Amino acid sequence: MPPFAPEHEGTGGRRQIVLATVFLVTALGILYLPQGAQERTAWTLRATVLRPFIATQERLARARMRAREVGRLQSEVDSLAASLATQKAVSDENRTLRSLLDLQARIGPAFRPATVLRPGTPGSESMFFVDLGTEDGVAEGAPVVDRHGLVGVIREARPGMSVGMDWTHPDFRASAMLADGTGYGMVENRRGEFRELDRLVLNGTAYYESVPVGVAVLTSGLGGVFPRGIPIGTIDGVAEVEGRWRKSYWLRPMVAPASVTHVLVAVGETTTDLSSAWPADSVLTREQVIFRERVHRDSLAALADSVRVLRARIQELIRRDTTAGGRP
């Protein structure tokens, strides 16, 4: 077989010149044809010779339009994703603030809203600051509550701020009663090996009284520290039995202090019975609150999955349009 010999360079150049000359003469000839003949010729060229080029141009135009639409959708998805990332925190804070406003309306002007700040230093996990002080009417021993119940008590009141302790502090004490008023006792903190194991215990109840699990425990108003009717927790079983004269019960706290960011602080005399301020259907244990928050997070996660599916669909459209635009 003879070796391959490349085509002579002059042949390609002459062919291009001939083709250019033919196209030029054809164009000049069509230019001098009558209007009707020009239109028929143009239609014939578009339907035959120029048809692949026109189809490619149309595909490119559609790809550019779709790319602009995909870009717009991509920006909307990015905005939705950014909004979704901040929605939980904002919605939780709004829900907390709305519930506090409702609670303040039921309690009255004796309580004022405040923001909680944690010191963040070792050994002060049970302490907190509020941005209200003596200038606002806060005094030592003022109760601190939130939408679920008792948070703690003010230990030190200063002109511009106050220092409080929550129920996880070893010195926390609250005179308490059962929601139906049939039993009384003293609620105290019981430290665990870890802070997550801190619990509340109701001491001093009569031995012969059997309290079922789930009964709400409220402040009794005795002792002059806390007003009557603030939810503390619910009975979670028997803790101790001493002889045949006294029982103590574990409580499930209404409030998780670590998650508290906004509270109501007493700024005056609080001798009024506050039982009606927390309706029975609003008294939720920490576990019930966590369950509700989990349901809320699941709904947000489902929305996030929809956003991811939409984003993947947009990327698929981009790849498809890119492939179609590059195809001759």
C-alpha positions as CSV (number, residue, x, y, z in Angstrom):
1,M,0.0,0.0,0.0
2,P,1.5,3.4,-1.0
3,P,2.2,5.7,1.9
4,F,-0.3,8.5,2.7
5,A,0.6,11.7,1.0
6,P,-1.0,14.9,2.3
7,E,-2.9,17.0,-0.1
8,H,-0.9,19.8,-1.7
9,E,-1.3,23.1,0.2
10,G,-2.2,25.0,-3.0
11,T,-5.2,22.9,-3.7
12,G,-7.0,23.8,-0.5
13,G,-6.4,27.5,-1.0
14,R,-7.7,27.5,-4.6
15,R,-10.8,25.6,-3.5
16,Q,-11.6,28.2,-0.9
17,I,-11.2,31.0,-3.4
18,V,-13.5,29.3,-5.9
19,L,-16.2,28.7,-3.2
20,A,-15.9,32.3,-2.0
21,T,-16.3,33.5,-5.6
22,V,-19.3,31.3,-6.3
23,F,-21.0,32.6,-3.1
24,L,-20.2,36.3,-4.1
25,V,-21.6,35.9,-7.6
26,T,-24.7,34.1,-6.3
27,A,-25.3,36.9,-3.8
28,L,-24.9,39.6,-6.4
29,G,-27.3,37.7,-8.8
30,I,-29.9,37.3,-6.1
31,L,-29.6,41.0,-5.2
32,Y,-30.8,42.0,-8.8
33,L,-33.7,39.5,-8.9
34,P,-37.3,40.8,-8.6
35,Q,-38.8,40.9,-5.1
36,G,-40.8,37.8,-5.5
37,A,-37.9,35.8,-6.9
38,Q,-35.7,37.0,-4.0
39,E,-38.3,35.8,-1.4
40,R,-38.6,32.4,-3.1
41,T,-34.9,32.0,-3.3
42,A,-34.5,33.0,0.3
43,W,-37.1,30.5,1.4
44,T,-35.5,27.8,-0.7
45,L,-32.1,28.5,0.9
46,R,-33.5,28.5,4.4
47,A,-35.3,25.2,3.7
48,T,-32.2,23.4,2.2
49,V,-28.7,24.7,2.6
50,L,-29.2,27.0,5.6
51,R,-31.6,24.7,7.5
52,P,-29.0,23.1,9.8
53,F,-27.5,26.5,10.7
54,I,-31.0,28.0,11.4
55,A,-31.9,25.0,13.6
56,T,-28.6,25.4,15.5
57,Q,-29.3,29.1,16.0
58,E,-32.8,28.4,17.3
59,R,-31.4,25.8,19.8
60,L,-28.8,28.3,21.0
61,A,-31.4,31.0,21.4
62,R,-33.6,28.6,23.4
63,A,-30.6,27.5,25.5
64,R,-29.7,31.1,26.3
65,M,-33.3,31.9,27.3
66,R,-33.5,28.8,29.5
67,A,-30.1,29.6,31.0
68,R,-31.4,33.0,32.1
69,E,-34.5,31.3,33.5
70,V,-32.3,28.8,35.3
71,G,-30.2,31.6,36.7
72,R,-33.3,33.3,38.1
73,L,-34.5,30.1,39.6
74,Q,-31.0,29.4,41.1
75,S,-31.0,32.8,42.8
76,E,-34.5,32.2,44.2
77,V,-33.4,28.8,45.5
78,D,-30.3,30.3,47.1
79,S,-32.4,33.0,48.7
80,L,-34.8,30.3,50.0
81,A,-32.0,28.3,51.4
82,A,-30.5,31.3,53.2
83,S,-33.9,32.2,54.6
84,L,-34.4,28.6,55.7
85,A,-31.1,28.6,57.5
86,T,-32.2,31.5,59.7
87,Q,-35.9,30.7,59.9
88,K,-35.7,28.3,62.9
89,A,-33.9,30.7,65.1
90,V,-36.1,33.6,64.1
91,S,-39.4,31.6,64.4
92,D,-38.4,30.2,67.8
93,E,-37.6,33.7,69.1
94,N,-40.8,35.1,67.7
95,R,-42.8,32.3,69.2
96,T,-41.1,32.9,72.6
97,L,-41.7,36.6,72.5
98,R,-45.3,36.2,71.5
99,S,-45.9,33.7,74.3
100,L,-44.3,36.0,76.8
101,L,-46.4,38.9,75.7
102,D,-49.5,36.7,76.1
103,L,-48.3,35.6,79.6
104,Q,-47.6,39.2,80.6
105,A,-51.1,40.2,79.6
106,R,-52.5,37.5,81.8
107,I,-50.2,38.2,84.8
108,G,-50.4,42.0,84.7
109,P,-48.0,44.8,85.2
110,A,-46.3,43.2,88.2
111,F,-43.9,41.4,85.8
112,R,-41.7,42.9,83.1
113,P,-39.9,41.2,80.2
114,A,-36.1,40.8,80.3
115,T,-33.3,39.2,78.4
116,V,-31.3,36.5,80.0
117,L,-27.5,36.4,79.7
118,R,-25.3,33.5,81.0
119,P,-21.9,34.3,82.5
120,G,-20.2,31.4,80.7
121,T,-17.6,30.9,83.4
122,P,-16.9,27.5,85.2
123,G,-18.9,27.1,88.4
124,S,-21.6,29.7,87.4
125,E,-23.7,27.4,85.2
126,S,-26.7,27.9,87.5
127,M,-26.5,31.7,87.5
128,F,-27.7,34.2,85.0
129,F,-28.1,38.0,84.4
130,V,-31.2,39.9,83.4
131,D,-31.2,43.4,82.0
132,L,-33.5,44.8,84.7
133,G,-32.4,46.2,88.0
134,T,-33.4,48.3,91.0
135,E,-34.2,51.2,88.8
136,D,-36.9,49.1,87.2
137,G,-38.3,47.9,90.5
138,V,-36.5,44.5,90.7
139,A,-35.6,43.5,94.3
140,E,-33.8,40.5,95.8
141,G,-36.0,37.5,95.9
142,A,-38.1,38.5,92.8
143,P,-39.4,35.4,91.0
144,V,-38.3,34.8,87.3
145,V,-40.7,33.0,85.0
146,D,-41.2,32.2,81.4
147,R,-44.0,30.8,79.2
148,H,-43.6,27.3,80.7
149,G,-43.3,28.1,84.4
150,L,-40.7,28.9,87.1
151,V,-37.2,29.6,86.0
152,G,-35.6,30.8,89.2
153,V,-35.2,33.8,91.5
154,I,-33.2,37.0,91.7
155,R,-30.3,36.7,94.2
156,E,-28.8,40.2,93.8
157,A,-30.4,43.4,92.3
158,R,-28.2,46.1,91.0
159,P,-29.1,49.5,89.4
160,G,-28.9,48.4,85.8
161,M,-29.0,44.6,86.0
162,S,-29.7,41.7,88.3
163,V,-28.2,38.4,89.1
164,G,-30.4,35.4,89.4
165,M,-30.2,31.6,90.0
166,D,-32.3,29.0,88.3
167,W,-33.7,25.8,89.8
168,T,-30.4,23.8,89.1
169,H,-28.7,25.8,91.9
170,P,-28.0,23.8,95.1
171,D,-29.6,26.5,97.1
172,F,-32.9,26.6,95.2
173,R,-36.0,26.1,97.3
174,A,-39.7,26.6,96.6
175,S,-42.7,26.0,98.7
176,A,-45.0,23.9,96.4
177,M,-48.4,22.2,96.2
178,L,-50.2,19.8,93.9
179,A,-52.3,21.5,91.2
180,D,-55.6,20.3,92.9
181,G,-54.4,21.7,96.3
182,T,-54.5,18.3,98.1
183,G,-50.9,18.1,99.0
184,Y,-48.0,20.4,100.0
185,G,-44.3,20.2,100.2
186,M,-40.9,21.8,99.4
187,V,-39.3,21.5,96.0
188,E,-35.5,21.3,96.1
189,N,-32.7,20.6,93.6
190,R,-31.0,17.2,93.6
191,R,-27.6,17.4,92.0
192,G,-26.6,14.6,89.6
193,E,-23.1,13.4,88.6
194,F,-23.4,15.6,85.5
195,R,-25.3,18.8,85.1
196,E,-27.6,17.1,82.6
197,L,-28.7,14.8,85.5
198,D,-29.8,17.6,87.8
199,R,-33.4,16.9,89.0
200,L,-36.1,18.4,91.2
201,V,-37.6,16.6,94.1
202,L,-40.8,17.3,96.1
203,N,-40.1,16.7,99.8
204,G,-42.4,16.7,102.8
205,T,-45.6,15.1,101.3
206,A,-47.7,12.9,103.6
207,Y,-46.9,9.1,103.5
208,Y,-50.5,8.0,103.1
209,E,-51.1,10.3,100.1
210,S,-50.3,8.6,96.8
211,V,-49.7,11.1,94.0
212,P,-50.0,9.7,90.4
213,V,-47.4,10.4,87.7
214,G,-48.1,13.4,85.6
215,V,-49.8,15.6,88.3
216,A,-48.7,19.3,88.0
217,V,-46.8,20.9,90.9
218,L,-47.2,24.6,91.4
219,T,-45.8,27.2,93.8
220,S,-48.0,27.4,96.9
221,G,-47.4,31.0,97.8
222,L,-46.3,30.0,101.4
223,G,-43.0,31.6,102.6
224,G,-43.5,34.9,100.8
225,V,-40.9,34.3,98.0
226,F,-43.0,32.9,95.1
227,P,-46.6,33.8,94.4
228,R,-49.1,31.0,94.3
229,G,-49.8,29.2,91.0
230,I,-46.5,29.2,89.1
231,P,-45.9,25.8,87.4
232,I,-42.7,24.0,88.6
233,G,-42.9,20.5,87.2
234,T,-45.0,17.3,87.1
235,I,-44.7,14.2,89.3
236,D,-42.3,11.6,87.7
237,G,-42.4,8.9,90.3
238,V,-41.5,8.2,93.9
239,A,-38.0,9.2,94.9
240,E,-37.7,8.2,98.6
241,V,-39.9,6.8,101.4
242,E,-38.9,7.6,105.0
243,G,-40.4,5.2,107.5
244,R,-44.2,5.4,107.3
245,W,-44.6,9.1,107.6
246,R,-43.1,10.8,104.6
247,K,-42.6,10.4,100.8
248,S,-40.7,12.4,98.3
249,Y,-41.3,12.5,94.5
250,W,-39.2,13.2,91.5
251,L,-40.4,16.1,89.3
252,R,-40.1,16.7,85.6
253,P,-39.2,20.4,85.4
254,M,-41.4,22.6,83.2
255,V,-38.4,24.8,82.2
256,A,-35.0,23.9,80.7
257,P,-32.8,26.7,82.1
258,A,-30.1,26.4,79.5
259,S,-32.5,27.1,76.7
260,V,-34.1,30.2,78.3
261,T,-33.3,33.5,76.6
262,H,-36.3,35.7,77.5
263,V,-38.2,35.8,80.8
264,L,-40.6,37.9,83.0
265,V,-39.2,39.3,86.2
266,A,-41.4,40.5,89.1
267,V,-41.0,44.3,89.7
268,G,-43.5,44.7,92.6
269,E,-45.6,42.8,95.1
270,T,-46.7,39.4,93.7
271,T,-49.2,38.1,96.2
272,T,-51.8,37.5,93.6
273,D,-52.8,33.9,92.7
274,L,-51.2,33.2,89.2
275,S,-52.8,29.8,88.6
276,S,-55.0,31.2,85.8
277,A,-52.0,32.7,84.0
278,W,-50.8,29.3,82.9
279,P,-53.9,27.4,81.5
280,A,-53.9,23.7,81.9
281,D,-53.3,23.1,78.2
282,S,-50.2,25.3,78.2
283,V,-48.4,23.6,81.1
284,L,-45.9,21.4,79.3
285,T,-43.0,19.4,80.6
286,R,-39.5,19.8,79.1
287,E,-40.0,16.5,77.3
288,Q,-43.2,17.7,75.7
289,V,-41.6,20.9,74.7
290,I,-38.7,19.0,73.1
291,F,-41.2,16.8,71.2
292,R,-43.0,19.9,69.8
293,E,-39.7,21.4,68.8
294,R,-38.6,18.1,67.2
295,V,-41.8,18.1,65.1
296,H,-41.1,21.7,64.1
297,R,-37.5,20.8,63.1
298,D,-38.8,17.8,61.1
299,S,-41.1,20.1,59.1
300,L,-38.2,22.5,58.4
301,A,-36.0,19.5,57.4
302,A,-38.7,18.4,54.9
303,L,-38.7,21.9,53.4
304,A,-34.9,21.8,53.2
305,D,-35.1,18.4,51.3
306,S,-37.5,20.0,48.9
307,V,-35.0,22.8,48.3
308,R,-32.2,20.3,47.7
309,V,-34.4,18.4,45.2
310,L,-35.3,21.7,43.4
311,R,-31.6,22.7,43.3
312,A,-30.6,19.3,41.8
313,R,-33.3,19.6,39.2
314,I,-32.0,23.1,38.2
315,Q,-28.5,21.7,37.9
316,E,-29.8,18.9,35.7
317,L,-31.5,21.5,33.4
318,I,-28.3,23.4,33.2
319,R,-26.3,20.4,32.1
320,R,-29.1,19.4,29.6
321,D,-29.1,22.9,28.1
322,T,-25.3,23.0,27.9
323,T,-25.3,19.7,26.1
324,A,-28.1,20.8,23.7
325,G,-26.4,24.1,23.0
326,G,-23.1,22.5,22.1
327,R,-24.6,19.9,19.8
328,P,-24.3,20.9,16.1
